[in-house]
Amino acid sequence: MLPSNVYRTPRWLAVPLLSAAFATPVLAQEDPIKVGILHSLSGTMAISETVLKDTVEMLIEQQNAEGGLLGRQLEAVVVDPASDWPLFAEKARELLAQEEVDVIFGNWTSVSRKSVLPVVEELNGLLFYPVQYEGEESSENVFYTGAAPNQQAIPAVNYLMNNVGVERWVLAGTDYVYPRTTNKILDAYLKSHGVTDEDIMINYTPFGHSDWQNIVSEIKAFGSQGKKTAVVSTINGDANVPFYRELGNQGINAADIPVVAFSVGEQELTGIDTAPLVGHLAAWNYFMSVDTDVNYDFIDAWIEYTGDDMAVTNDPMEAHYIGFNMWAEAVRKAGTTEVDAVKDAIIGVAVPNLTGGYAAMMPNHHITKPVLIGEIQDNGQFSIVWQTPSTVAGDAWSDYLEGSKDLISDWRKPMECGNYNVVQGSCGGSEAEAQ
């Protein structure tokens, strides 16, 4: 169970936002600062994204209670792209061109982010993206506050390899860019450590996939060959519910074939009987069970805001907490919400995370994060079994892919390049041209 002081008298206005020392009287004549929220409130990804919309609205409410920003109140502008990837682009254009928002917080899947990317670059918007992703991208207009592969996937595999003794690997994912690219990186990484093709099984399923009986049977058979086997899961959205249910149905427990998930957190587990899943793992940069005062304050805030004593928090919510505070601090530093000024001001900004340390925005538009491995408990929470001794800076480009290992990203002047080749000594152009 969580520590007893998690669910104590709410103190939600006490959640530390960096605005407190800078609060100024609200000027009624000033137009509000518009904050766009681009998260699916319907469709297959609503299970994961709806709470992220609510999180940003809570942060806006808190910021306004502290006096807003630059003497102006913040106004949420919410749209529903409905788990429809082309609709994400349309809604992003609506937010930037029609609503004229100053910043966007949004997206979950990489395919939705890839859909939005050309729009925010064309219209020079700001997008804060809060979810783990595959890397292989760096945009001047996007700030990646979720984990890159070196902040989640690689450490998770190292943990399984070194601490659990795993020798056979099932790479199971939803069929889109994030799982495919992440698994391409992991395949190369595993082979660099002597793992052979016959000890790697790769499987992809569509969004919303529900019939897992045959696939789980194949996983069970693959893991019965005398070598310690694990599943590395990049399954996204509501497909996780029947996947974990089928694992339980077929008696696959963590002692036999552990599953480490990159897209399953506390929110997704609310729809599952977790008793058969105890011991399976997830790799994130935050868990609700983190034992810090700042985390308990955030939980109190969330419970007060939702009115639900059983409301849970998760990693992408923390990423929005970090990203929102970074953006707010950059706006104060720049003295304006003007996009180019905020982009310049945000590099090097450091704000508290919820694990008791700080997150810093790096020149490649990724942030520093601790890496944590959590074990599923029967109450739907995670017990942290391993973590990095310090924060890890996110890499935009993988060291394990041939076309990426020589690339770096640095958006500071004079370089201002998302894919600088250190061997050739030249910038490869825009993110889109680099793909």
BALO-710248 format. One record per residue (C-alpha): x, y, z. Coordinates in steps of 0.05 Angstrom, whole numbers, plus 5000, padded with zeros to 4 digits. Layout:
BEGIN
+------+------+------+
!   xx !   yy !   zz !
+------+------+------+
!    X !    Y !    Z !
...
+------+------+------+
// end
This chain:
BEGIN
+------+------+------+
!   xx !   yy !   zz !
+------+------+------+
! 5000 ! 5000 ! 5000 !
! 5020 ! 5072 ! 4992 !
! 5047 ! 5108 ! 5053 !
! 4989 ! 5130 ! 5096 !
! 5005 ! 5204 ! 5087 !
! 4991 ! 5200 ! 5012 !
! 4916 ! 5208 ! 5025 !
! 4916 ! 5263 ! 5077 !
! 4882 ! 5330 ! 5082 !
! 4888 ! 5362 ! 5012 !
! 4938 ! 5418 ! 5006 !
! 4932 ! 5428 ! 4931 !
! 4947 ! 5502 ! 4930 !
! 5012 ! 5486 ! 4965 !
! 5040 ! 5448 ! 4905 !
! 5104 ! 5485 ! 4891 !
! 5099 ! 5524 ! 4826 !
! 5158 ! 5569 ! 4810 !
! 5111 ! 5628 ! 4802 !
! 5101 ! 5642 ! 4875 !
! 5160 ! 5690 ! 4881 !
! 5141 ! 5725 ! 4817 !
! 5066 ! 5734 ! 4828 !
! 5040 ! 5801 ! 4802 !
! 4971 ! 5831 ! 4804 !
! 4926 ! 5809 ! 4747 !
! 4913 ! 5864 ! 4697 !
! 4841 ! 5857 ! 4675 !
! 4852 ! 5895 ! 4611 !
! 4905 ! 5846 ! 4587 !
! 4885 ! 5789 ! 4541 !
! 4894 ! 5721 ! 4572 !
! 4952 ! 5676 ! 4554 !
! 4922 ! 5619 ! 4515 !
! 4946 ! 5548 ! 4530 !
! 4926 ! 5496 ! 4479 !
! 4911 ! 5425 ! 4503 !
! 4915 ! 5372 ! 4448 !
! 4896 ! 5305 ! 4480 !
! 4848 ! 5250 ! 4458 !
! 4785 ! 5251 ! 4500 !
! 4753 ! 5196 ! 4459 !
! 4776 ! 5134 ! 4421 !
! 4828 ! 5082 ! 4439 !
! 4877 ! 5130 ! 4471 !
! 4827 ! 5165 ! 4517 !
! 4844 ! 5115 ! 4572 !
! 4913 ! 5148 ! 4576 !
! 4904 ! 5219 ! 4550 !
! 4842 ! 5245 ! 4586 !
! 4879 ! 5252 ! 4652 !
! 4933 ! 5292 ! 4617 !
! 4882 ! 5343 ! 4594 !
! 4857 ! 5348 ! 4666 !
! 4929 ! 5355 ! 4691 !
! 4943 ! 5415 ! 4647 !
! 4877 ! 5447 ! 4668 !
! 4896 ! 5437 ! 4741 !
! 4964 ! 5469 ! 4730 !
! 4932 ! 5528 ! 4695 !
! 4884 ! 5537 ! 4753 !
! 4942 ! 5535 ! 4802 !
! 4982 ! 5585 ! 4761 !
! 4923 ! 5633 ! 4758 !
! 4915 ! 5627 ! 4834 !
! 4987 ! 5650 ! 4839 !
! 4974 ! 5712 ! 4797 !
! 4981 ! 5683 ! 4727 !
! 5042 ! 5699 ! 4685 !
! 5068 ! 5769 ! 4669 !
! 5006 ! 5797 ! 4702 !
! 4960 ! 5759 ! 4656 !
! 4913 ! 5701 ! 4669 !
! 4920 ! 5636 ! 4632 !
! 4862 ! 5606 ! 4592 !
! 4857 ! 5533 ! 4571 !
! 4836 ! 5519 ! 4500 !
! 4816 ! 5446 ! 4495 !
! 4805 ! 5405 ! 4432 !
! 4792 ! 5331 ! 4422 !
! 4832 ! 5297 ! 4366 !
! 4795 ! 5233 ! 4384 !
! 4853 ! 5184 ! 4374 !
! 4851 ! 5202 ! 4300 !
! 4922 ! 5217 ! 4276 !
! 4905 ! 5263 ! 4217 !
! 4855 ! 5299 ! 4262 !
! 4912 ! 5316 ! 4309 !
! 4943 ! 5358 ! 4253 !
! 4877 ! 5393 ! 4239 !
! 4866 ! 5408 ! 4313 !
! 4937 ! 5433 ! 4321 !
! 4926 ! 5481 ! 4263 !
! 4861 ! 5503 ! 4294 !
! 4896 ! 5518 ! 4360 !
! 4953 ! 5557 ! 4328 !
! 4920 ! 5592 ! 4269 !
! 4849 ! 5605 ! 4295 !
! 4854 ! 5605 ! 4371 !
! 4925 ! 5635 ! 4368 !
! 4948 ! 5596 ! 4430 !
! 5016 ! 5614 ! 4459 !
! 5036 ! 5541 ! 4473 !
! 5008 ! 5471 ! 4464 !
! 5013 ! 5413 ! 4513 !
! 4992 ! 5349 ! 4480 !
! 4998 ! 5283 ! 4442 !
! 5012 ! 5213 ! 4467 !
! 5029 ! 5168 ! 4409 !
! 5087 ! 5182 ! 4363 !
! 5044 ! 5176 ! 4302 !
! 5001 ! 5234 ! 4329 !
! 5063 ! 5275 ! 4344 !
! 5091 ! 5262 ! 4274 !
! 5024 ! 5286 ! 4247 !
! 5027 ! 5350 ! 4287 !
! 5102 ! 5364 ! 4276 !
! 5097 ! 5397 ! 4206 !
! 5041 ! 5442 ! 4231 !
! 5077 ! 5469 ! 4292 !
! 5140 ! 5480 ! 4251 !
! 5102 ! 5515 ! 4195 !
! 5064 ! 5560 ! 4243 !
! 5123 ! 5567 ! 4292 !
! 5085 ! 5540 ! 4351 !
! 5110 ! 5509 ! 4416 !
! 5092 ! 5437 ! 4432 !
! 5108 ! 5403 ! 4499 !
! 5106 ! 5328 ! 4489 !
! 5099 ! 5288 ! 4554 !
! 5106 ! 5215 ! 4536 !
! 5164 ! 5166 ! 4526 !
! 5182 ! 5160 ! 4452 !
! 5230 ! 5128 ! 4403 !
! 5278 ! 5186 ! 4393 !
! 5306 ! 5196 ! 4323 !
! 5276 ! 5266 ! 4320 !
! 5294 ! 5336 ! 4342 !
! 5251 ! 5396 ! 4326 !
! 5263 ! 5469 ! 4343 !
! 5189 ! 5474 ! 4360 !
! 5181 ! 5412 ! 4404 !
! 5203 ! 5401 ! 4476 !
! 5207 ! 5327 ! 4493 !
! 5192 ! 5320 ! 4568 !
! 5179 ! 5245 ! 4565 !
! 5235 ! 5193 ! 4562 !
! 5280 ! 5180 ! 4502 !
! 5302 ! 5107 ! 4493 !
! 5366 ! 5118 ! 4534 !
! 5321 ! 5142 ! 4592 !
! 5275 ! 5082 ! 4592 !
! 5283 ! 5025 ! 4541 !
! 5358 ! 5015 ! 4546 !
! 5361 ! 5018 ! 4623 !
! 5302 ! 4970 ! 4628 !
! 5336 ! 4919 ! 4583 !
! 5401 ! 4927 ! 4623 !
! 5362 ! 4914 ! 4687 !
! 5331 ! 4851 ! 4659 !
! 5397 ! 4827 ! 4631 !
! 5440 ! 4842 ! 4692 !
! 5392 ! 4835 ! 4750 !
! 5343 ! 4782 ! 4726 !
! 5388 ! 4742 ! 4679 !
! 5343 ! 4746 ! 4618 !
! 5371 ! 4713 ! 4555 !
! 5310 ! 4709 ! 4509 !
! 5270 ! 4770 ! 4489 !
! 5198 ! 4782 ! 4465 !
! 5191 ! 4852 ! 4436 !
! 5116 ! 4862 ! 4434 !
! 5086 ! 4927 ! 4411 !
! 5028 ! 4964 ! 4378 !
! 5040 ! 4972 ! 4304 !
! 5063 ! 5043 ! 4295 !
! 5127 ! 5085 ! 4295 !
! 5144 ! 5085 ! 4369 !
! 5145 ! 5010 ! 4381 !
! 5177 ! 4995 ! 4314 !
! 5234 ! 5045 ! 4322 !
! 5245 ! 5029 ! 4395 !
! 5248 ! 4955 ! 4379 !
! 5296 ! 4969 ! 4322 !
! 5341 ! 5003 ! 4373 !
! 5333 ! 4947 ! 4423 !
! 5346 ! 4893 ! 4370 !
! 5412 ! 4927 ! 4353 !
! 5429 ! 4937 ! 4426 !
! 5415 ! 4864 ! 4444 !
! 5455 ! 4838 ! 4385 !
! 5513 ! 4883 ! 4406 !
! 5511 ! 4844 ! 4471 !
! 5513 ! 4776 ! 4438 !
! 5439 ! 4759 ! 4433 !
! 5423 ! 4719 ! 4370 !
! 5363 ! 4725 ! 4323 !
! 5334 ! 4659 ! 4349 !
! 5330 ! 4689 ! 4419 !
! 5290 ! 4750 ! 4397 !
! 5215 ! 4746 ! 4380 !
! 5181 ! 4809 ! 4353 !
! 5106 ! 4818 ! 4348 !
! 5061 ! 4877 ! 4330 !
! 4986 ! 4885 ! 4337 !
! 4938 ! 4941 ! 4316 !
! 4913 ! 4995 ! 4362 !
! 4856 ! 4969 ! 4405 !
! 4875 ! 4896 ! 4394 !
! 4832 ! 4852 ! 4439 !
! 4843 ! 4778 ! 4420 !
! 4909 ! 4759 ! 4453 !
! 4899 ! 4685 ! 4463 !
! 4943 ! 4660 ! 4406 !
! 4998 ! 4712 ! 4416 !
! 5004 ! 4698 ! 4490 !
! 5006 ! 4624 ! 4474 !
! 5065 ! 4638 ! 4427 !
! 5099 ! 4678 ! 4481 !
! 5090 ! 4621 ! 4530 !
! 5119 ! 4571 ! 4481 !
! 5178 ! 4618 ! 4465 !
! 5193 ! 4623 ! 4539 !
! 5194 ! 4547 ! 4550 !
! 5260 ! 4533 ! 4516 !
! 5304 ! 4531 ! 4578 !
! 5329 ! 4603 ! 4576 !
! 5303 ! 4659 ! 4620 !
! 5254 ! 4699 ! 4578 !
! 5222 ! 4768 ! 4586 !
! 5172 ! 4809 ! 4548 !
! 5190 ! 4881 ! 4532 !
! 5122 ! 4914 ! 4519 !
! 5109 ! 4975 ! 4477 !
! 5035 ! 4960 ! 4473 !
! 4995 ! 5024 ! 4478 !
! 4926 ! 5046 ! 4500 !
! 4867 ! 5003 ! 4518 !
! 4898 ! 4941 ! 4485 !
! 4937 ! 4932 ! 4549 !
! 4875 ! 4911 ! 4588 !
! 4860 ! 4847 ! 4549 !
! 4935 ! 4833 ! 4541 !
! 4948 ! 4831 ! 4616 !
! 4882 ! 4794 ! 4627 !
! 4904 ! 4740 ! 4579 !
! 4971 ! 4733 ! 4613 !
! 4933 ! 4718 ! 4677 !
! 4886 ! 4671 ! 4641 !
! 4945 ! 4630 ! 4615 !
! 4981 ! 4629 ! 4682 !
! 5041 ! 4670 ! 4660 !
! 5069 ! 4702 ! 4722 !
! 5129 ! 4747 ! 4733 !
! 5171 ! 4691 ! 4762 !
! 5166 ! 4653 ! 4696 !
! 5164 ! 4707 ! 4642 !
! 5168 ! 4778 ! 4670 !
! 5138 ! 4834 ! 4628 !
! 5169 ! 4903 ! 4630 !
! 5122 ! 4955 ! 4600 !
! 5139 ! 5024 ! 4573 !
! 5067 ! 5048 ! 4565 !
! 5031 ! 5019 ! 4626 !
! 5026 ! 5061 ! 4688 !
! 4979 ! 5071 ! 4746 !
! 4923 ! 5098 ! 4701 !
! 4922 ! 5037 ! 4656 !
! 4923 ! 4990 ! 4715 !
! 4858 ! 5020 ! 4742 !
! 4820 ! 4977 ! 4692 !
! 4854 ! 4911 ! 4709 !
! 4851 ! 4860 ! 4765 !
! 4924 ! 4867 ! 4784 !
! 4928 ! 4807 ! 4831 !
! 4953 ! 4759 ! 4777 !
! 5002 ! 4812 ! 4752 !
! 5041 ! 4823 ! 4816 !
! 5115 ! 4824 ! 4801 !
! 5110 ! 4845 ! 4729 !
! 5148 ! 4909 ! 4715 !
! 5145 ! 4978 ! 4684 !
! 5201 ! 5026 ! 4668 !
! 5185 ! 5100 ! 4677 !
! 5216 ! 5163 ! 4706 !
! 5164 ! 5172 ! 4760 !
! 5115 ! 5128 ! 4799 !
! 5059 ! 5151 ! 4845 !
! 5092 ! 5112 ! 4901 !
! 5154 ! 5157 ! 4902 !
! 5166 ! 5177 ! 4974 !
! 5178 ! 5252 ! 4971 !
! 5140 ! 5311 ! 5001 !
! 5133 ! 5344 ! 4933 !
! 5101 ! 5281 ! 4905 !
! 5052 ! 5277 ! 4963 !
! 5034 ! 5350 ! 4952 !
! 5022 ! 5336 ! 4878 !
! 4978 ! 5275 ! 4895 !
! 4939 ! 5318 ! 4944 !
! 4929 ! 5370 ! 4890 !
! 4904 ! 5318 ! 4841 !
! 4856 ! 5286 ! 4891 !
! 4828 ! 5355 ! 4909 !
! 4822 ! 5375 ! 4836 !
! 4787 ! 5311 ! 4814 !
! 4745 ! 5302 ! 4877 !
! 4765 ! 5228 ! 4875 !
! 4801 ! 5199 ! 4935 !
! 4824 ! 5141 ! 4892 !
! 4851 ! 5183 ! 4835 !
! 4920 ! 5161 ! 4812 !
! 4980 ! 5199 ! 4783 !
! 5029 ! 5174 ! 4732 !
! 5092 ! 5189 ! 4693 !
! 5064 ! 5231 ! 4635 !
! 5027 ! 5273 ! 4686 !
! 5094 ! 5288 ! 4719 !
! 5123 ! 5305 ! 4650 !
! 5068 ! 5357 ! 4640 !
! 5081 ! 5384 ! 4710 !
! 5155 ! 5392 ! 4692 !
! 5141 ! 5419 ! 4622 !
! 5089 ! 5469 ! 4646 !
! 5135 ! 5496 ! 4699 !
! 5193 ! 5500 ! 4650 !
! 5150 ! 5538 ! 4601 !
! 5125 ! 5585 ! 4655 !
! 5196 ! 5599 ! 4680 !
! 5219 ! 5611 ! 4608 !
! 5162 ! 5661 ! 4597 !
! 5182 ! 5698 ! 4660 !
! 5255 ! 5696 ! 4639 !
! 5239 ! 5722 ! 4570 !
! 5188 ! 5773 ! 4595 !
! 5141 ! 5751 ! 4538 !
! 5103 ! 5692 ! 4510 !
! 5133 ! 5705 ! 4441 !
! 5154 ! 5638 ! 4413 !
! 5226 ! 5652 ! 4391 !
! 5242 ! 5688 ! 4457 !
! 5214 ! 5630 ! 4498 !
! 5253 ! 5579 ! 4456 !
! 5318 ! 5616 ! 4472 !
! 5301 ! 5627 ! 4545 !
! 5282 ! 5555 ! 4562 !
! 5350 ! 5523 ! 4548 !
! 5383 ! 5510 ! 4615 !
! 5320 ! 5522 ! 4656 !
! 5316 ! 5474 ! 4715 !
! 5252 ! 5460 ! 4755 !
! 5234 ! 5410 ! 4810 !
! 5212 ! 5340 ! 4789 !
! 5168 ! 5297 ! 4834 !
! 5223 ! 5248 ! 4854 !
! 5259 ! 5298 ! 4897 !
! 5309 ! 5327 ! 4846 !
! 5309 ! 5374 ! 4787 !
! 5296 ! 5369 ! 4713 !
! 5337 ! 5412 ! 4666 !
! 5322 ! 5429 ! 4593 !
! 5381 ! 5410 ! 4550 !
! 5403 ! 5443 ! 4484 !
! 5372 ! 5384 ! 4445 !
! 5302 ! 5401 ! 4474 !
! 5303 ! 5338 ! 4518 !
! 5306 ! 5339 ! 4593 !
! 5344 ! 5304 ! 4648 !
! 5306 ! 5248 ! 4684 !
! 5318 ! 5192 ! 4733 !
! 5302 ! 5122 ! 4709 !
! 5260 ! 5077 ! 4754 !
! 5238 ! 5004 ! 4749 !
! 5173 ! 4990 ! 4786 !
! 5140 ! 4923 ! 4804 !
! 5065 ! 4918 ! 4800 !
! 5031 ! 4910 ! 4868 !
! 4962 ! 4881 ! 4882 !
! 4935 ! 4951 ! 4897 !
! 4951 ! 4976 ! 4826 !
! 5012 ! 5014 ! 4849 !
! 5086 ! 5001 ! 4835 !
! 5141 ! 4984 ! 4884 !
! 5206 ! 5015 ! 4860 !
! 5258 ! 4959 ! 4855 !
! 5314 ! 4996 ! 4819 !
! 5333 ! 5067 ! 4798 !
! 5392 ! 5104 ! 4768 !
! 5437 ! 5138 ! 4819 !
! 5428 ! 5205 ! 4784 !
! 5388 ! 5237 ! 4727 !
! 5402 ! 5218 ! 4655 !
! 5402 ! 5268 ! 4598 !
! 5357 ! 5248 ! 4539 !
! 5389 ! 5231 ! 4472 !
! 5353 ! 5254 ! 4410 !
! 5392 ! 5204 ! 4366 !
! 5408 ! 5132 ! 4384 !
! 5480 ! 5109 ! 4392 !
! 5459 ! 5040 ! 4366 !
! 5430 ! 5057 ! 4297 !
! 5479 ! 5064 ! 4239 !
! 5447 ! 5127 ! 4211 !
! 5441 ! 5162 ! 4278 !
! 5502 ! 5146 ! 4321 !
! 5542 ! 5205 ! 4293 !
! 5486 ! 5256 ! 4302 !
! 5475 ! 5307 ! 4357 !
! 5423 ! 5360 ! 4367 !
! 5437 ! 5431 ! 4393 !
! 5386 ! 5487 ! 4384 !
! 5429 ! 5541 ! 4414 !
! 5459 ! 5595 ! 4370 !
! 5501 ! 5592 ! 4329 !
! 5491 ! 5517 ! 4315 !
! 5415 ! 5514 ! 4316 !
! 5415 ! 5445 ! 4286 !
! 5373 ! 5384 ! 4302 !
! 5418 ! 5333 ! 4268 !
! 5490 ! 5356 ! 4266 !
! 5537 ! 5302 ! 4240 !
! 5599 ! 5304 ! 4283 !
! 5640 ! 5263 ! 4233 !
! 5621 ! 5304 ! 4172 !
! 5619 ! 5369 ! 4210 !
! 5554 ! 5391 ! 4179 !
! 5480 ! 5399 ! 4194 !
! 5434 ! 5352 ! 4158 !
! 5377 ! 5400 ! 4153 !
! 5308 ! 5397 ! 4184 !
! 5281 ! 5339 ! 4224 !
! 5236 ! 5320 ! 4166 !
! 5295 ! 5316 ! 4118 !
! 5334 ! 5274 ! 4167 !
! 5282 ! 5218 ! 4170 !
+------+------+------+
// end
